[in-house]
Amino acid sequence: MAGCLYLVATPIGNLEDMTFRAVRILSEADLIAAEDTRNSMKLLRHFNIHTPMTAYHEFNKIDKAKSLIGKMQAGATVACITDAGTPGISDPGEELTRMCYEAGISVYAVPGPAAVIAAVTSSGQACRRFAFEAFLPRDKKEKIRILEELKSESRTMVIYEAPHRLKQTLIDLEAALGCERKLTIARELTKKHEEKMRMTLGQSLDYYHKKDPRGEYVLVIEGKSWEETDSEDRARWEEMDLDRHMQLYLDQGLDKRDAMKAVARDRGISKREVYAELLKGNKSAKEPGSEL
């Protein structure tokens, strides 16, 4: 009978956040696949867990996953843990999970701490909808592409960052989103020196110009407002010739009346104003109430 995989969340700082179920699963598993066995050994010793461990990390994630799947197919129960938090969130646990599904192996989550959830819920930013970006790419071209996508993101954005890269990331975000964009900077979550600061991107650069970053960071960034999005969309439509704007909707199969409604909505004006503008350019246009 095939074994299974457990994705076990572990504390992101405060060991009191370890759940009873996490301790039990790690104790009962046949093998623990840990991102860093040296780091995880401290956790296991603290909770008196003696289950054998094997290293499973970014640099062996494919070959080791195949080996782990072989063990699970032979009946072993494997528990996957990351350095801190929930496996699969910005770590190789995602790859192991995917390969387990392809092999027909059951995967179970043992929920618990996750820095992204802790940060966004305690940030004071809107958290009903959020986009998690983890760490921004190191590749320059890929990072530019992601930042371009974030410019139009209306959801709250969550980004992880290490202290030595924080200043550059804030510079990149300010260039993409503007100095007035609000954010909450969460540092050392659940640890002794936990800190959260709400400010603008411009203020954050001033702050870290005077102070060196220390600890692990989560940036919770305000999304683009609907008003700002509507305003920019409206400006793009206003740059388009009105007749061409109408033709776009007519080509989609709308009749003239519905096309005028759509154009009016895009431009933030009334249908009568659209008709009046069209009439100026086409003296033979029919009066409203006929085929329009």
C-alpha positions in Angstrom: 0.0 0.0 0.0 1.4 3.4 -1.0 2.5 5.9 1.6 1.8 9.6 1.5 3.2 13.1 1.8 2.5 15.5 4.7 3.3 19.2 4.2 4.0 20.3 7.8 4.1 24.0 8.7 6.7 24.9 11.3 7.2 28.2 13.3 8.5 31.2 11.4 10.2 32.4 14.6 8.3 31.7 17.8 8.5 28.0 18.7 5.2 28.3 20.6 3.4 28.5 17.2 4.2 24.8 16.6 0.9 22.8 16.6 0.2 19.6 18.4 -0.7 17.9 15.1 2.6 19.0 13.6 4.6 17.4 16.4 2.6 14.2 16.1 3.0 13.9 12.4 6.7 14.6 12.5 7.1 12.0 15.3 5.1 9.3 13.5 6.5 9.8 9.9 9.1 7.4 8.5 11.2 10.2 7.1 11.4 14.0 7.3 12.4 15.8 4.1 13.9 19.1 5.4 15.1 22.1 3.4 18.1 22.5 5.8 18.7 19.6 8.1 21.0 21.6 10.4 18.4 24.2 11.0 15.6 21.7 11.4 17.6 19.6 13.9 17.2 22.4 16.4 13.4 22.3 16.0 13.3 18.5 16.3 15.4 18.5 19.4 13.2 21.1 21.0 10.2 18.9 20.6 12.0 15.6 21.2 11.4 14.3 17.7 13.7 11.5 16.6 12.5 10.8 13.1 15.3 10.4 10.5 15.9 13.4 8.2 17.1 13.8 4.6 17.9 17.1 2.8 15.4 18.3 0.3 16.2 21.7 -1.2 16.4 23.8 -4.3 19.5 22.2 -5.6 18.4 18.5 -5.4 14.6 19.0 -5.7 14.1 16.8 -8.8 16.4 13.9 -8.1 15.6 13.8 -4.4 11.9 14.0 -5.1 12.1 10.9 -7.3 13.8 9.1 -4.5 11.2 10.2 -2.0 8.4 9.2 -4.3 10.0 5.7 -4.6 9.9 5.4 -0.8 6.3 6.6 -0.6 5.3 4.1 -3.3 6.8 1.4 -1.1 4.6 2.5 1.8 6.7 5.2 3.6 5.1 8.3 5.1 7.2 11.3 4.4 6.8 14.7 6.1 8.2 17.8 4.2 9.3 20.8 6.2 10.9 24.1 5.1 13.3 26.3 7.1 10.3 28.2 8.5 6.6 28.4 7.7 4.5 26.4 5.3 6.2 24.1 2.7 5.4 24.9 -0.9 5.3 28.7 -0.3 8.4 30.0 -2.1 10.4 26.8 -1.6 10.9 23.4 -3.4 8.0 21.7 -1.5 5.9 22.9 -4.5 7.8 20.6 -6.9 7.6 17.6 -4.6 3.8 18.1 -4.3 3.3 18.3 -8.0 5.4 15.1 -8.6 3.4 13.3 -5.9 0.1 14.0 -7.7 1.6 12.8 -11.0 2.6 9.6 -9.2 -0.8 9.1 -7.6 0.5 9.7 -4.1 -1.8 11.4 -1.5 -0.7 14.8 -0.2 -2.0 16.2 3.1 -1.5 19.7 4.5 -0.7 20.2 8.2 -1.5 23.9 8.4 0.2 26.4 10.6 2.5 29.5 10.4 3.0 31.3 7.1 4.8 34.6 6.9 2.6 35.8 4.1 -0.6 35.3 6.1 0.9 36.7 9.3 2.1 39.8 7.5 -1.0 40.6 5.4 -3.5 40.1 8.2 -1.6 42.3 10.7 -0.6 45.0 8.1 -3.6 47.3 8.3 -3.8 47.0 4.5 -6.8 45.5 2.6 -6.5 41.7 2.9 -9.7 40.4 1.3 -7.8 40.1 -2.0 -4.1 39.9 -2.2 -1.4 38.9 -4.7 1.7 37.0 -3.3 4.9 37.6 -5.3 7.4 36.0 -2.9 10.9 37.2 -3.7 11.2 39.4 -6.8 13.4 37.7 -9.5 17.1 38.4 -9.5 17.2 38.3 -13.3 17.0 41.9 -14.4 14.7 41.4 -17.4 12.4 39.1 -15.4 12.2 41.6 -12.6 11.3 44.4 -15.0 8.5 42.2 -16.4 7.1 41.5 -12.9 7.2 45.1 -11.9 5.3 46.1 -15.1 2.6 43.7 -14.1 2.4 45.1 -10.6 1.8 48.6 -11.9 -1.8 47.7 -12.7 -2.4 45.3 -9.8 -5.4 46.4 -7.8 -5.0 43.8 -5.1 -2.8 44.2 -2.1 0.7 42.9 -3.0 3.0 40.8 -0.7 6.7 40.5 -1.3 9.4 38.8 0.7 12.8 40.3 1.0 16.2 39.7 2.6 18.0 42.6 4.4 20.8 42.9 2.0 18.4 43.4 -1.0 15.7 45.5 0.8 16.9 48.9 -0.2 17.2 48.1 -3.9 13.8 46.4 -3.9 12.3 49.6 -2.4 14.0 51.7 -5.0 12.6 49.4 -7.8 9.1 49.5 -6.3 9.1 53.3 -6.0 10.1 53.6 -9.6 7.3 51.3 -10.7 4.5 52.3 -8.3 5.3 55.9 -7.3 6.6 57.4 -4.1 3.1 57.9 -2.6 2.1 54.3 -2.7 1.4 53.1 0.8 2.9 49.9 2.3 3.4 48.1 5.6 6.9 46.8 6.3 6.9 43.8 8.6 10.2 42.7 10.1 11.1 39.6 12.1 7.5 38.4 12.4 6.7 36.5 15.6 10.2 37.0 16.9 11.5 39.1 19.9 12.2 42.2 17.7 9.1 42.0 15.6 8.3 45.4 14.0 5.7 46.7 11.6 5.7 50.2 10.0 3.1 51.8 7.8 4.4 54.5 5.4 4.8 55.4 1.8 7.4 54.0 -0.5 9.1 57.4 -0.5 9.2 57.5 3.2 10.6 54.0 3.4 13.6 55.0 1.3 14.2 58.0 3.5 14.0 55.7 6.5 16.4 53.1 5.2 18.8 55.7 3.9 19.5 56.5 7.5 19.1 53.0 9.0 20.6 49.6 7.8 18.0 46.8 7.3 18.2 43.9 9.8 16.2 40.7 9.8 13.8 39.1 7.4 11.2 41.4 5.7 7.7 41.1 4.3 6.4 44.1 2.3 2.6 44.5 2.2 1.9 47.0 -0.5 -1.4 48.8 -1.3 -2.9 47.9 -4.6 -3.8 50.4 -7.3 -7.1 52.1 -6.5 -10.1 51.5 -8.8 -10.4 55.3 -9.2 -6.8 55.5 -10.4 -7.3 52.5 -12.7 -10.6 54.0 -14.2 -8.9 57.3 -14.7 -6.0 55.9 -16.6 -8.3 53.7 -18.7 -10.5 56.7 -19.5 -7.4 58.7 -20.5 -6.4 55.9 -23.0 -9.9 55.8 -24.5 -10.0 59.6 -24.8 -6.8 59.4 -26.9 -8.7 57.3 -29.4 -10.8 58.8 -32.2 -14.5 58.5 -31.3 -15.5 57.0 -34.6 -12.8 54.3 -34.2 -13.9 53.7 -30.6 -17.5 53.1 -31.9 -16.3 50.8 -34.6 -14.5 48.6 -32.1 -17.8 47.7 -30.5 -19.7 47.5 -33.8 -17.1 45.0 -35.0 -17.8 42.9 -31.9 -21.4 42.6 -33.0 -23.1 45.3 -30.8 -25.8 47.4 -32.4 -25.4 51.1 -32.6 -27.3 51.8 -29.4 -25.3 49.4 -27.3 -22.1 50.5 -28.9 -22.8 54.1 -27.8 -23.5 52.9 -24.3 -20.2 51.1 -24.2 -18.3 54.1 -25.5 -20.0 56.4 -23.0 -19.1 54.1 -20.2 -15.4 53.9 -21.3 -15.1 57.7 -21.6 -17.1 58.5 -18.5 -19.7 60.6 -20.4 -23.4 60.3 -21.2 -24.7 58.5 -24.3 -26.2 61.8 -25.5 -22.7 63.4 -25.4 -21.4 60.5 -27.5 -24.2 61.0 -30.0 -23.6 64.8 -30.2 -19.9 64.3 -30.9 -20.7 61.7 -33.6 -23.2 64.0 -35.1 -20.6 66.8 -35.4 -18.5 64.5 -37.6 -21.4 63.0 -39.5 -24.3 65.4 -40.3 -26.3 62.5 -41.8 -26.5 60.6 -38.5 -30.0 59.6 -37.5 -31.7 61.1 -34.4 -31.8 59.1 -31.2 -34.9 56.9 -31.0 -34.7 55.7 -34.6 -32.3 52.8 -35.3 -29.9 54.1 -32.6 
